Amino acid sequence: MDIGRVFPQSFDVSDTDSEEFKDFHEDFKFTFVVAFLKSVEQQPVSFTKTNFEKVTIAVAIVERRVNVLSGRLFNELQSSLQFSPHELDIVSDLMYEHLSKSNVVIDLTRTSFYRPLQKRFADVAPSHLKEVVSQTLIQLRDLIGEKQFSLTDTRNLWIIKPGASSRGRGIEIHSDINEIV
């Protein structure tokens, strides 16, 4: 195993006002979106059709991270096809709420940040959107490496270990950010 290609994330989440906590929160939401897109790949095209808006927003969030990691962010900002940094914070919070809780219904299609996506995907068939999902995930995998990419499955599980314990005591597994904080 190439240790330089796998980076288990470690965050101190004891101070919810810290930059490290904010990084954890952003990473948690991002991996939730990646997990959602991985599940889209496994579902029939009818799932993509039913969840078209969610899928397009999730693709845009992952594309944004791909552009950041690949150094293409400046070009993306010039094209105005994606979210501004402020809009990205809002939309990723809304997406997490929408995807993680089955009883929460949020109409993201009425928001200003969805309009560019609506134009971009207006003539895209659900089967083609599914191909876009696969291509976007491949780009992410190529940037972060196969082993790192495989750490996120379709469930977005996080291992939480208390800092003061040893020998595996107090370790918990969570998939809901509200259970962690």
PyMOL commands that set and color helices and strands:
alter all, ss='L'
color gray80, all
select helices_A, chain A and resi 3-5+19-42+45-50+52-70+73-79+85-100+108-110+112-120+126-144+146-150+177-180
alter helices_A, ss='H'
color red, helices_A
select strands_A, chain A and resi 158-160+172-174
alter strands_A, ss='S'
color yellow, strands_A
deselect
rebuild
show_as cartoon
